[in-house]
C-alpha cells in the first residue's frame, strides 16, 4: 500500500535530565509534542481551554514530512488505518474525466488539473505511491476528529497529564516557565510551549514584548467546508465515481478554487471551497469574534453557478444547515518564536492558509523538532534557540508560499490565466516549474522531503554554534539586533 524508508533510528537517545514541560493547547501541535516529549523521558502537562476534546472538524492532509514524524512516534500505522490514501488528484476546470495510469504494473496516484467550467484537463502529476517511493513516507488524508482521537489516546498512554477547562490567559511577564489560567491559578515548570493556535493569547503577549500589535490580517478569502454523506451521492454516477475511487479533485476558477476528496472509508466526501470573503468577513479581525460561522447555501450556489455541472451537482447534495463558512485570516511573522523559557509552536507562530495543505504537517514538524532537541540538551534556553534556528525560516517560507498559490489558482479568465495553464501543462511534461506550488516537484521536495529531526540530530554541533554565535551578536549589538 505504501513504503517506509526511515534513515533515522528514533529515539536515538532519551533525556538525561527530564524536564517539566507545560504545553498550552491540546490540538494537533500540542498533542504530538506531548507524545514526543513524554516518550523521551520528560514530564508533560497539557492545559486546554475547552471543557472536553471533541472529535470535530473536516478533512486534513498529512504529507510525508508529517507522516515520517508520526512513524517515529509509533503513531503512523493507526493514523493511516484511519486515513484515505489518495490514488490520484485532479486539478480541473469542470466535468471530470477519470483515468488510471499504470507505472511498472502498479496503480499510480496522479493529480489532474482541469478548467473550472468545462473540466478541461490541464495536466497530471504523480502522487501515491510516488510520494512514499520518493520521500520514504506516505501521503494521506484523514478526518481531523479521527486524528485528534488517536493523538489524545497516545498522549494519555505516554503519560501526559491533560487538564481541560484550563484557559491560559498569560505567561510569566519575564517569560519564565509559568502560566496563569483564568481561575487565577499558576502552573510552573521548566519550559512552556504555546500551542494555542492561530488565535494564540501567548503570541499576543510575545508580540507586545517586541512592540508589535498582534492583529489578524484578512486574506480577502473565505472557505465553505462541507462533508457530504455517501447516501446523498449514490444516485449520481459521476459523483459516486469520485467517492469510490480514492481521487482528490482540485478545481481552479476566477476568484476561487475547490479541493475535495473522500474520507472515512469512502463514506464521506470532504469539500473545501475557497471564494471571496464578504465585506463584513474581511473586517472581522477581533480575536474574540468567530471566524467559522453557518454559511448560506444559496450564496454558495450562486458563486459557483458557472462552474462545472459536476461541481454544482455535488453542492446540491449539501443541506442548508450543514454549510460552514470559515474566514481565512493570517498573522504577520514575529521577529522571534522564543523568549526566555517560552516557545511558540504550530499555528501560534506560523498560521498556515490551506492553499499548500501544510498546516498540520508543519505543526507536527515543530513537535518533532522539539522532541529531537531535548534529547540532545537539558539547557532550555539553548534548546529553544536551536529549535527556532531549525524551524523558523522553513516554517515561514512555507507559510508565505500560500499567497503565491492563492494568486495562481484564483486568476480570472484572460492572458495571465492562459499563461498559467500553459505552464501547468508544460510542468506535467517535465518542462519548467508548476505555478501551483503544491504540485510542483521542486517545491514538494522542499515541503515534503526535508527531514527536520534528522537534520537536528546529525547537525547538532553546528546548530549549537550558530545559535550561540547569533546570541553573541545580539549581546554586542544590544536591543537593535532582532535575530535569534
N, C-alpha and C positions, 0 to 999 in steps of 0.2 A: 504493500500500500504506500509506504514511504520509507526512505532510508535515513539512518542516523550515522553521522560520521563526526565524532567529537574528539578534537585533538587535545582537549584539556582534561586531565584527571581531577575530578572535583568530588568532595573538597580535598584539596591538596594538603590542607592543614586546618586545625581548629584554633580558636583564640587561646593564647597562653594566659591572658588575663581577661576574664569575662567582663563585659561592660553591661551596665543597666541602661537599656535604650528605651526611650519614650517615643512612640510613633503616634502622631496626631492624624487620625483618619484611617478607616478600615475599608478603603476602596481597593482597587487593583494594586496600586503602588504600595500602599501601607501593608496589605496582607502578604504580598510577595516578599517585601522587605522583612517583615516579621518572620516569615519562614526561613529566609536566608540567614538572618542573624541568629535565630534560635538553633538552627541546625549546626551552626559553627560555634556554639557554646555560650552565646550571650543571653542575658535575661531581657525579655521584651514585654512591655506594657503598651497596649494599643488603646487609645482614647477616641471613641467615636460619638459624634453628637446625636445620631439617630437613636431612637428608642430600641429598634430592632433592625437587624440586617436582612433586608428583603431581597428576594430573587426577582429583580425588576430590570427593565431596560429592553434593549433590542440587540441586533447582531453587532459583533465587533470582529475585526480581522486580527489574527495572530500570525505575523510574518516570521521568517526564520530567525531574525535577531531576537525575537521573544521566545520562540519555541526552544532554542538552544539553552536558554537560561532555565526555562521550566523543566527541561530534561535534567539539568544538573541538580535541580532541587527535588527530583523524583516525582514531578507532577505531570509530565508531558503525556504519559500513557492515558491517564484518566481524562485529561483535557481533550486529547484527540479522540478518545472514545465517545465524547460528547460533542465533538465538532463535526463540521462538514468539510471534506476535502474537495475543494472546487476543481472540477475536471477541466474546465476552461472558463475564460472570462471574455465577454464580448462587449466591445465599445462600439456603439452604433447610433444611428440616427433614425431608427424606425422598425419596420416589420422584420422579425427575426428569420434568419436562415441558419438553422443549426447544422453543424457538421462535426466530424470527428477526424482527427489527424492521427495516423499511426506512425510511430517512430520506433524502429527496432522491435516491432511486434507489440509495443506497449501502448496503452491508451494515454495520450498526452493532453494535458490541460492547456488550453490556449486562451488568449484574450483576443476578442474581436472588437474592432472599433467601427461603428456604423453611424450614419447620419440619423438625426432625431426624427425626421418626418417620413422618410421612405426606407429606413433600415439599410441604406447603402453601407456596405462593409468597407471600412477604411483600412483595416489591417489586422494582423494577428500577432500575438506574442505568447510564447510558451509559458505555462505556469507550473502545474504539477504533472508528472513527477520531476520536471526540470528544476524546480526550486530546491527540492531536497537533494537532487543529484549535484546541483551547483554549489549549494551553501551548506549541505550536510544535515539540514533540518527541514521539517515540512512547513507548509503554509496551510492554515485552515481558518474557518470562520465559526464562531460559537455565539450562543446567546449569552449576553452579559450576566444574566442571572445564574446560568449554569457555571460560568467561570467563577463568579463570586462565591457560590456554594462550595465549589471544590477548594478554593483558596482559604475560605473560612475554616473548613474542616481540617485542612492541612496546618493552618496556623494554630488551631487549638490542639491538634495532635502533637505538634512540635513543642508545645509548652508555652505559647504566647498567652498572656493574660489580656483578655479583650473586655473592655468596660464600655458598654453602651450608655446612652443618656449622659455622656460626659462631653459637654460642649466647651472646647478650649477657646478662651477669649483673649488670652495674651501669653506671650513668652516673657521670661525674666527681662527686665529693662536693660541689663548688662549682657544679655544673651548667654547667661549661664544656663545649665540644663534644668530649668524649672519652668513649668507652665501652670497657668491657673484656669480652672473651669468655671462655668457660670455660677455654680453654687458658692464660689469663693475659695474652694479647696485648692491647694497647690500640690503638684506632683513633681518630684525631683528624681534625677538620675545622673548618668554620666554624659549623655548625649540626647539631643532632641531632633527628630526628623519630622518635618511638616509635610505630610502627605494629604493635606486637607483640600486639594482640588483647585479648580480654576478660580473659585471664589474664596481663596485662602485668606483667613484672618491674619495668619502669621506673616504671609508675604507682604501684606499691607504694612505691618509693623516694621519689617525689614526695609521696605521701600522708604518709609518715613525716616528711618535712620540715615538714608542716603539723600534726604531732602527731596524725595520724589513722591508724587501722588500716584496711588495705585488704581488708576481709573481703567475700567474696561473699555476696549476700543471696538465699536461695532464694525463688522466687515461689510455691511450692506446686504448680507445674505441671511436667509433663514432656511430651515430644513423641515420637511414633513418626515416623520418616522412612522412607518406602517409595518404591521405584521398581519399578513393575510392567511387565514387558516386554509388548509388543503381543501376542505369541503366546499369552500366558496369558488374554487377553481376547477372542480372536477368535470364540469360540463364544457369547459373551454379547452380544446385540444392544444392550441398554441400555448396557452398559459401553463397547462399541465405538463407539457413537454419541458418547459423551463424548470419546473419543480422536480420532475422525475430525473432529469439529467442534473448532475452537480455543476450547473453553469452559473457563473457570475456574469451579470449583464451590466453594461455601462453605456448609457445614452448621453450624448452631448447635444446641447441646443443653445439658442440665444438666451443668455441670462441665467442658464441653469444646467444642471446635469442630474442624472439618476444613477444610483448604484443599487443593485438588487441581487439576492442570492438565497438559496434555500437554507433552512435551519431545522434543528430538532428532528433528525432522521427524515428530512424532506416532508415534514408535516406543516411547516410554516414557511411563508415567503416573506423575507425581510426586504423592505424598500426604504431607501433614504433619498429624498427628493430635494435637491438644492434649488433655491429660487430667490428672487429679490425680496428682502425684508420690507414690510410695510413701514411707513414713516414713524409710527408710534413705537415699532420694534427697534428701529435704528437709533432712537433716542433713549432706549431702555438701558441705561448704564449704571443705575443704582444697584449696588451689591445685594440689597435687600429685596429687590423686585425679581419675580420669577422669570427665568429665561425659557422655560418649557411650559407651554400652555395648550389648552384644547385648540385644535385647528378647525378651520371652516372647510368642509368638504367641497362646497360649491366654489369657493375661491380656488381651491386646489385644482378642481376640474377645469376651471376657466383658464388658469395659467398654462396648463398642458393641453389645451383644446386642439392645438395644431401639431401636437406630437403624434407619434405613430399609432395606428389602431391598436396595436398590442399594449402600448402604454396606457391608452385610455381604457381599454378593457380591464386591465389589472386594477386601475384606480377605481373603477366602477364597483369592484367587489368589496370595497372598504366601507363599513358602516360609518355614519356621520359621527357617532360618539367615540370612535376609535382612531381619529386623526389627531396626532400630537404634533405641535409645531415648536421648533427649537430655534431660538435666536442665536446666531453664531457671532460671538464676541471673542476678542482676544486680549492679550496684555503685551505691553512693550517689554523687551528683555530688561532684567535688572543688572546692575554692574556686578553683583555677586549673588551666588546662591547660598553662601555660607557666611556665618559670622559667629565668633565665639564657639559655643558648643551646639550651634543650631545649623541644620542644613535643610533646604527645600528639596522636595522630591516629587517627580511626576508633574501633573498639570499645575501644581503650585508654582513651578519655576519655568516650565515650557509648555503652556497650554497649546494643544495641537488641534488645529482645524481638521475636518475629516477628509480633505482633498488628497492626502497621501496615505491615509489609513495607518498612521503611526502613533496615535495617542497611547493606546495600551502597550504597544511594543516598546516605546521609549520610556514609559513609566517602569516597565519590567527591567529595561536596561539599567535605569538608575538603581533599582533594588539590587540587581546582580553586581553592579559596580561596588556598591557599598558593602555588600557581603564579602566580596573579594578583598577590598581594602582592609577590613577589620579582621581578616585572618593574617595580615602582614604587620599590623601595628596595633598597640593599645593606646597610642598617643592620639587623643580625639582631635585636637586642633590640626595636627599634621594629616591625619586620615581624611578629615573633611576637605582640606585643601587639595589633596590628591584626587579625591572624588570630583571636586569641581574642575580640576585640571583635565581629568579624563573624560568628563561628560558635558561640560557647559558648551564648548564650541560646537561639538557634534549635535547636541540636542537642539540648540538654537538654529543651527544650519538647516536641519530637517524641518523645524518649526517654520522657518522663513520660506522654505520651498513651497509651502502650501499656497502662498499668494501667487506664485508663478503658475501653478497648476490651475488655480481658480480662473485666472485670466485666460489660459489656454483652452479650458473646457467650456467657457461660457461666452465665447465670441459670437457676435451677431453674424448672420449670413453676409458674406461680402469677401473682398480680396484677402483680408487677413485670415479669415476662416478657411478660404481656399488654399492659402499657403500652408496653414496648419495641417489641413487634410493631406496635402501632398507630402508634407514631412512625415506624417504618421504612416502613410503608405510606404515611403522610402525606408523608414526605420524597420518596418515589417520585413523588408527585403535585406536588412542588414546594412543599410546605407544611411549613415548620419544619426543624429540624436532624435529622440522622440519628444515632442513638446509636452506630452503627457508624462511627466517625470515618473509617476507611479509605474508606468510600463516601460520606462527607458532602462535598457540593460546596464548602462554605466551608473545611473543613479541607484538602481536596485543593488548593484554591487556595493555601493556605499551604504545604503539603508540597511540591507539585509545581510551583507557579507562581513561587516566589521564585528569582531568578537571582543567586546569591551572587557569582559572578565579575563580573557586570555591575555590581552594587552597589559592589563594591570599586573597580573601575576608574573608575566615574563619581562616586563619593563619597569619593575618596581623601583630599582635604584635610580634609574633615570628620571622617573616621575617625581621621586622624593627630591632629587637635586633641583629639578625645575621648580617645584613648589617652594623649596627653601630659597632659591635664587630670587623668585618673584617676591617673596616675603622680605628679603633683604633690600630689594629695590624699593619696596613700599616704605620701609623704615627710613631709608635715606631721603626719599622724596616727600615724606610726610603725607598729609591728607590729600594732596593733589594726585597721588597715584591711585587709580581706580581699578587696578587689575588685581589678580589673585595675590 
